[in-house]
Amino acid sequence: MRIDAYNQIQQIYGTKKLSKVEEKKTTGANFKDQLLLSATAQDASAAKKALSATPDVRQNLVNSIKERIDNDTYEVDMEDFAGKLLEKYSGLF
């Protein structure tokens, strides 16, 4: 076996073992994880927070409609209702 040939190949490819000092540099304990959000992500986060603070049901509107139904003063425009109904079903076909 020729050891000289192995040494020449090692010199050509520049392969060498890492020393303990070099290994410690790559595994330093001073590294900290960071999270950087884009402006779009920050806007989406703010919108999500605002949406979660908004109630699902607008109770004042519901109470107003319930009161008008109970008093028989709630009226529906039949032409408007029919138009919206046709618009919804025309999108299905």
PEHUJO-V920034 format. One record per pair of residues at least 4 apart in sequence whose ideal C-beta (glycine too) atoms are under 8 Angstrom apart, sorted by the first residue. I is the first residue (numbers start at 1). GAP is how many residues later the second one is. Records with the same first field share a line. If there is no record, write none. Layout:
I->GAP ; GAP
This chain:
2->4
3->4
4->4
5->4
6->4
7->4
8->4
9->4
10->4 ; 5 ; 6
18->4 ; 5
19->4
20->4
21->4
22->4
23->4
24->4
37->4 ; 5 ; 8
38->4
39->4
40->4
41->4
42->4
43->4
44->4
45->4
46->4
47->4
48->4
49->4
50->4
55->4
57->5
58->4
59->4
60->4
61->4
62->4
63->4
64->4
65->4 ; 9
66->4
67->4
68->5 ; 6
69->5
76->4 ; 5
77->4
78->4
79->4
80->4
81->4
82->4
83->4
84->4
85->4
86->4
87->4
88->4
89->4
